[in-house]
């Protein structure tokens, strides 16, 4: 499963700065002011193919009162939900009593915690960390979050390889993993029960009934499946309960673990912005997508026409995703979705030989050449597959960093059509070979230098004669 990393420590030790570095964003506010972060913030990171979720928490001191006590309670709950805890301390301020209290709390939690000494820039890192070794942590990392130093080596030790994580999930949940996601009260749990053929999860007409992601392995027609029922994801401003915030993390993890994601939409409410945000996260995760428009029963022809027109207009950017109009309560249209799930899974896990991908690239170049850049034609030479789920196609050439977005979309559409890929996004990686003469000075031989001097003298004489003619 996708690991969850919680950042804890006293106020103003650099947790938000480290959060922004790990997620490569500026989502967390950063200032030289203690207690700026009061609520938890979660984000997604990616390190060499291994995706993870980071939780930025408010500062702890061990003697909180009032609003600080609520911040401390949320931080400790983040520790309970995390797989890895990073305990940040200030290398400039040295060891404090607050650090010792937090260290004791982390020991009682039983979670794997690692000590991270921040702000080691401008001083000897070993001297800055000397006082903190008495806290008794086995692993100690020295970083400078504001300068992005030491973070890469820390993540190399903390995060397992992406292949190992995928193998662990495949062993625990064999077959096709199907994630059911959507907003609260759109019928996700009802759909899960209908697909399983039994009342396996709690269904109630109240948003937020499902709190955690539920993994349900089962067999259908001799094939192995795992259904993942998730909590509904609301807009960030509507999320107030602590439990619901952790439910969102579990939902994001479920999307990462799934092979195919079924997004459930309420047909009576239509497509809303939060549905589009969920689609965006599914696409960022590279997962195959199936759209299930639920509560289709009881709607008249005019209402159905409006919904279909809205979906066609707003979901044009994912026209490759199958859409099913279903009633999870009555079961109409549910069984047909298995066909789409199987096609999506086969597309996401497909393997193609290099000669076939290169032939498709050559045909695409024949029909539509890349544009000129600085008077030179961009050349794309060959293509090969770089991975699956999602399919990754690596294209080699020169000046590929100057390839326009429109031409990249043309290549994606061409490969999708020829390879018959349904439901799964195709990712491209363009690589340019290094110029062996880049940065090298062209040194002339003595004979070439003499020739250059004669040519320059000839040019000067010619210009002088032309100037004399004009003056006469």
C-alpha positions in Angstrom: 0.0 0.0 0.0 1.0 3.6 -0.4 3.1 4.6 2.7 1.9 7.5 4.8 4.6 9.7 6.4 3.7 12.0 9.3 5.9 15.0 10.2 5.9 15.9 13.9 7.9 18.2 16.1 8.0 21.4 18.0 6.7 24.6 16.4 9.0 26.3 13.8 11.4 23.4 13.3 10.8 23.3 9.5 8.0 20.7 9.1 6.1 22.7 6.5 9.3 23.4 4.6 10.1 19.7 4.5 6.5 19.0 3.5 6.8 21.4 0.5 10.1 19.8 -0.5 8.8 16.2 -0.3 5.6 17.0 -2.3 7.4 19.5 -4.6 4.7 22.1 -4.0 4.1 25.2 -2.0 0.8 24.0 -0.4 2.0 24.6 3.2 2.5 28.1 4.5 6.1 28.8 5.5 7.3 31.7 7.7 9.6 32.3 10.6 6.7 32.2 13.0 6.0 29.6 15.6 2.6 27.9 15.4 1.7 28.9 11.8 0.4 25.4 10.9 -2.6 24.6 13.1 -4.5 22.1 11.0 -3.1 19.0 9.3 -2.3 19.2 5.6 -1.7 16.2 3.4 0.0 15.9 0.1 1.3 13.4 -2.4 4.9 12.8 -3.2 6.8 10.7 -5.7 10.4 9.5 -5.2 11.8 7.4 -8.1 8.5 5.8 -8.9 7.4 5.2 -5.3 4.4 7.3 -4.4 3.7 8.3 -0.8 1.4 10.6 1.2 2.9 13.2 3.6 1.0 14.7 6.6 2.1 18.1 7.9 1.0 18.6 11.5 0.9 21.4 14.0 3.7 21.9 16.4 3.9 19.9 19.7 5.4 21.1 23.0 4.0 18.5 25.5 2.3 21.2 27.6 -0.5 22.4 25.3 -3.6 24.2 26.4 -6.7 25.6 24.6 -6.3 25.5 20.8 -2.8 24.1 21.1 -4.3 21.1 22.9 -6.5 20.4 19.9 -3.6 20.8 17.5 -1.6 18.3 19.6 -4.5 15.8 19.6 -4.7 16.0 15.8 -0.9 15.6 15.5 -1.0 12.5 17.7 -3.9 11.0 15.6 -1.7 11.6 12.5 1.0 9.5 14.2 -1.5 6.7 14.7 -2.5 6.7 11.1 1.1 6.9 9.7 3.3 4.1 8.6 6.5 6.2 9.1 6.9 9.1 11.6 9.6 11.7 11.0 10.4 13.6 14.3 11.9 16.9 13.3 14.2 18.9 15.6 16.0 22.2 15.2 19.8 21.7 14.8 20.4 25.4 15.6 18.3 25.6 18.8 19.7 22.3 20.2 18.0 19.8 22.4 15.0 21.1 24.5 12.7 19.7 27.1 9.9 19.8 24.5 11.9 17.5 22.2 12.3 15.0 25.1 8.6 15.0 25.8 7.7 14.4 22.2 10.3 11.6 22.0 8.6 9.9 24.9 5.2 10.2 23.3 6.5 8.7 20.1 7.9 5.7 22.0 4.6 5.1 23.7 2.9 5.1 20.3 4.9 2.1 19.1 5.2 3.6 15.6 8.5 3.4 13.6 9.9 6.9 14.3 13.0 8.5 12.8 14.9 11.5 14.1 15.5 14.3 11.5 17.8 17.1 12.5 16.9 20.1 10.4 18.6 23.5 9.8 22.1 22.0 9.7 23.2 24.4 6.9 25.9 26.9 7.9 27.4 24.7 10.6 29.0 21.3 11.1 26.1 18.8 10.8 27.7 16.3 13.2 28.2 18.9 15.8 24.6 20.1 15.3 23.2 16.6 15.9 25.5 15.6 18.8 23.0 16.6 21.5 20.1 14.7 19.9 21.7 11.3 20.0 20.8 11.0 23.7 17.1 10.7 22.7 17.9 7.1 21.7 16.6 6.9 18.1 18.3 4.3 16.0 18.1 6.2 12.7 19.1 9.9 12.6 19.1 12.0 9.4 20.8 15.4 9.0 19.0 17.7 6.5 18.6 21.3 5.5 15.0 21.5 4.3 15.2 25.1 3.1 18.1 24.1 0.8 16.8 20.6 -0.1 19.9 19.0 1.3 19.9 15.5 2.7 16.2 14.8 1.8 17.0 12.5 -1.1 19.3 10.2 0.9 16.7 10.1 3.7 14.0 9.0 1.3 16.2 6.4 -0.2 16.5 4.7 3.2 12.9 5.2 4.3 11.0 4.2 1.2 11.0 0.7 -0.2 11.3 0.2 -4.0 8.1 0.6 -5.9 8.4 -3.0 -7.3 8.6 -4.4 -3.8 5.4 -2.5 -2.8 3.6 -3.7 -5.9 4.6 -7.3 -5.2 3.4 -7.1 -1.6 0.0 -5.8 -2.7 -0.3 -8.5 -5.4 0.4 -11.2 -2.9 -2.2 -10.0 -0.4 -4.9 -9.1 -3.0 -4.5 -11.3 -6.1 -6.4 -10.6 -9.4 -7.9 -7.4 -10.6 -8.2 -4.7 -7.9 -11.2 -2.4 -8.5 -11.4 0.8 -6.5 -14.9 2.4 -6.0 -14.6 6.1 -5.4 -16.9 9.1 -5.5 -18.5 11.8 -3.4 -20.4 10.9 -0.2 -23.9 9.3 -0.6 -23.6 8.6 -4.3 -24.1 4.8 -3.8 -20.6 3.4 -3.6 -21.3 0.9 -0.9 -24.6 -0.1 -2.6 -22.7 -0.8 -5.8 -20.1 -2.9 -3.9 -22.9 -5.0 -2.4 -24.5 -5.4 -5.8 -21.2 -6.4 -7.4 -20.6 -8.9 -4.6 -24.2 -10.2 -4.6 -24.4 -9.9 -0.8 -24.8 -7.2 1.9 -21.1 -7.0 2.7 -20.8 -3.3 3.7 -23.0 -1.0 5.7 -25.4 1.1 3.5 -27.4 4.0 5.0 -29.0 7.1 3.6 -26.5 9.4 5.3 -23.2 10.8 3.9 -20.1 9.5 5.5 -21.3 6.0 6.5 -18.1 4.4 5.2 -15.1 5.7 7.2 -12.3 3.4 6.0 -11.3 1.7 2.8 -12.5 -1.9 2.8 -10.6 -4.5 0.7 -12.8 -7.4 -0.3 -11.2 -10.3 -2.3 -13.7 -12.5 -4.1 -14.1 -14.8 -7.2 -16.4 -14.3 -10.1 -16.7 -16.8 -13.0 -13.4 -18.3 -12.1 -11.5 -15.0 -12.0 -10.0 -13.3 -8.9 -11.0 -9.7 -8.0 -10.6 -7.4 -5.1 -13.2 -4.7 -4.5 -12.1 -1.6 -2.6 -14.9 0.4 -1.0 -13.8 3.9 -0.1 -15.1 6.8 1.9 -16.7 9.7 0.1 -14.4 12.6 -0.7 -15.9 16.0 -0.2 -14.5 19.5 -1.0 -11.7 20.5 1.4 -13.6 23.3 3.0 -16.4 20.9 3.9 -14.1 18.5 5.6 -14.2 19.2 9.4 -14.2 16.0 11.3 -10.8 14.5 12.1 -11.9 11.0 11.2 -13.0 12.1 7.8 -9.6 13.6 7.0 -8.0 10.3 7.6 -10.7 8.6 5.5 -9.6 10.8 2.6 -6.1 9.6 2.9 -7.3 6.0 2.8 -9.3 6.8 -0.3 -6.2 8.2 -2.0 -4.2 5.1 -1.0 -7.0 2.9 -2.4 -6.7 4.7 -5.8 -3.0 4.0 -5.8 -3.5 0.3 -5.0 -6.2 -0.3 -7.6 -5.8 -1.4 -11.2 -9.1 0.0 -12.3 -11.0 2.8 -10.6 -14.8 3.1 -11.0 -15.9 6.7 -10.3 -19.5 6.7 -9.1 -21.5 9.9 -10.1 -25.0 10.8 -8.9 -27.1 11.2 -12.0 -29.7 13.3 -10.2 -27.0 15.9 -9.1 -25.1 15.6 -12.3 -21.3 16.1 -12.8 -19.9 18.5 -10.2 -16.4 20.0 -9.7 -15.5 17.5 -7.0 -16.1 14.7 -9.4 -13.6 16.4 -11.8 -11.0 16.7 -8.9 -11.3 13.0 -8.3 -10.9 12.2 -12.0 -7.8 14.4 -11.9 -6.3 12.4 -9.1 -7.1 9.1 -10.8 -5.3 10.3 -13.9 -2.3 11.6 -12.0 -2.0 8.2 -10.4 -2.1 6.6 -13.8 -5.0 4.3 -13.1 -7.6 3.1 -15.6 -11.0 4.7 -15.3 -14.6 3.7 -15.7 -17.5 6.1 -15.1 -20.6 4.8 -13.4 -23.6 7.1 -13.5 -25.7 5.8 -10.6 -29.4 6.4 -9.7 -30.3 6.3 -13.4 -33.7 4.7 -12.5 -36.7 7.0 -12.1 -35.4 9.7 -14.4 -37.4 10.7 -17.4 -36.0 11.0 -21.0 -35.4 14.8 -20.8 -33.4 14.5 -17.6 -31.3 11.7 -19.0 -30.6 13.7 -22.1 -29.3 16.6 -20.1 -27.0 14.4 -18.1 -25.6 12.7 -21.2 -25.0 16.1 -22.8 -23.2 17.4 -19.7 -21.0 14.3 -19.5 -20.1 14.5 -23.2 -19.2 18.2 -22.9 -17.3 18.2 -19.6 -15.6 14.8 -20.0 -14.3 15.3 -23.5 -10.7 15.1 -22.2 -11.2 11.4 -21.1 -13.3 10.2 -24.1 -11.4 6.9 -23.9 -13.2 6.0 -20.5 -16.3 3.9 -20.7 -19.5 5.3 -19.2 -22.2 3.1 -17.7 -25.6 4.3 -16.7 -26.7 2.1 -13.8 -28.9 1.6 -10.8 -26.9 0.0 -8.0 -30.0 -0.4 -5.9 -31.9 -2.5 -8.5 -28.8 -3.9 -10.3 -29.5 -2.7 -13.8 -26.4 -2.2 -15.9 -24.0 -3.3 -13.1 -22.9 -6.7 -14.6 -21.9 -5.0 -17.9 -19.2 -3.0 -16.1 -17.1 -6.1 -15.6 -16.5 -6.2 -19.3 -15.1 -2.6 -19.2 -13.0 -3.5 -16.1 -11.4 -6.4 -17.9 -10.7 -4.4 -21.0 -9.2 -1.6 -18.9 -7.0 -4.0 -17.0 -5.7 -5.7 -20.1 -4.9 -2.3 -21.7 -3.1 -1.1 -18.5 -1.0 -4.3 -18.2 -0.4 -4.8 -22.0 3.2 -5.5 -23.3 4.2 -4.3 -26.8 7.5 -5.1 -28.6 9.9 -2.3 -29.5 9.7 -2.9 -33.2 5.9 -2.5 -33.2 6.1 0.8 -31.2 8.8 2.1 -33.5 6.8 1.2 -36.6 3.8 3.2 -35.2 6.1 6.1 -34.4 7.4 6.1 -38.0 3.9 6.0 -39.5 2.9 8.9 -37.3 5.9 10.9 -38.4 5.2 10.1 -42.0 1.7 11.5 -41.7 2.6 14.6 -39.6 6.2 15.7 -39.2 7.3 17.5 -35.9 7.8 21.2 -36.3 11.0 23.1 -36.9 12.9 24.6 -33.9 15.6 27.2 -34.5 15.7 26.1 -38.1 16.2 22.5 -37.3 13.7 19.7 -37.5 12.9 17.7 -34.4 13.8 14.1 -35.0 12.1 11.2 -33.2 14.1 8.0 -33.9 12.5 5.0 -32.1 10.2 4.1 -29.2 10.0 1.3 -26.6 7.8 0.5 -23.6 9.1 1.7 -20.2 6.4 0.2 -17.9 2.8 -0.8 -17.3 -0.1 0.4 -15.2 -0.1 3.0 -16.6 1.5 2.1 -20.0 4.7 4.2 -20.5 6.2 4.7 -23.9 9.7 6.1 -24.1 10.5 8.0 -27.3 14.2 8.8 -28.2 15.2 11.6 -30.5 16.8 15.0 -30.5 15.4 18.4 -29.2 12.6 16.4 -27.6 12.3 19.0 -24.8 11.1 21.5 -27.5 8.3 19.2 -28.7 5.0 21.1 -28.5 2.2 19.8 -26.3 -0.1 19.6 -29.4 2.3 17.2 -31.1 2.5 15.1 -27.9 -1.3 14.8 -27.8 -1.2 13.8 -31.5 1.2 11.0 -30.7 -0.9 9.9 -27.7 -4.0 9.7 -29.8 -2.2 7.8 -32.6 -0.7 5.2 -30.3 -4.1 4.8 -28.4 -5.9 4.2 -31.7 -3.5 1.8 -33.2 -2.8 -0.2 -30.0 -6.5 -0.2 -29.1 -6.0 1.1 -25.5 -9.3 1.6 -23.6 -9.8 3.2 -20.3 -6.1 3.5 -19.4 -4.1 6.7 -19.7 -0.9 6.5 -21.8 2.2 8.3 -20.6 5.1 9.4 -22.8 8.7 10.1 -21.8 10.8 11.9 -24.4 14.6 11.5 -24.2 17.3 13.3 -26.1 20.8 12.0 -26.7 23.6 14.1 -25.4 25.6 16.1 -28.0 29.2 14.9 -27.7 30.5 18.3 -29.0 28.4 20.5 -26.6 30.5 22.9 -24.7 33.7 22.0 -26.6 35.8 24.7 -28.3 36.6 24.0 -32.0 40.4 24.5 -32.0 41.9 25.2 -35.5 45.0 23.6 -36.7 48.0 26.0 -37.7 47.1 25.5 -41.4 43.5 26.4 -40.8 44.5 29.5 -38.8 46.7 30.7 -41.6 43.9 30.2 -44.1 41.5 32.1 -41.8 44.0 35.1 -41.7 44.3 35.1 -45.5 40.5 35.1 -45.8 40.1 38.0 -43.3 42.8 40.0 -45.2 40.9 39.4 -48.5 37.6 40.5 -46.9 39.2 43.7 -45.5 40.8 44.6 -48.9 37.5 44.0 -50.7 35.6 46.2 -48.2 38.2 48.9 -48.6 38.0 48.9 -52.4 34.2 49.1 -52.3 34.4 52.1 -49.9 36.8 53.9 -52.3 34.4 53.4 -55.2 31.5 54.9 -53.3 33.5 57.9 -52.3 34.4 58.7 -55.9 
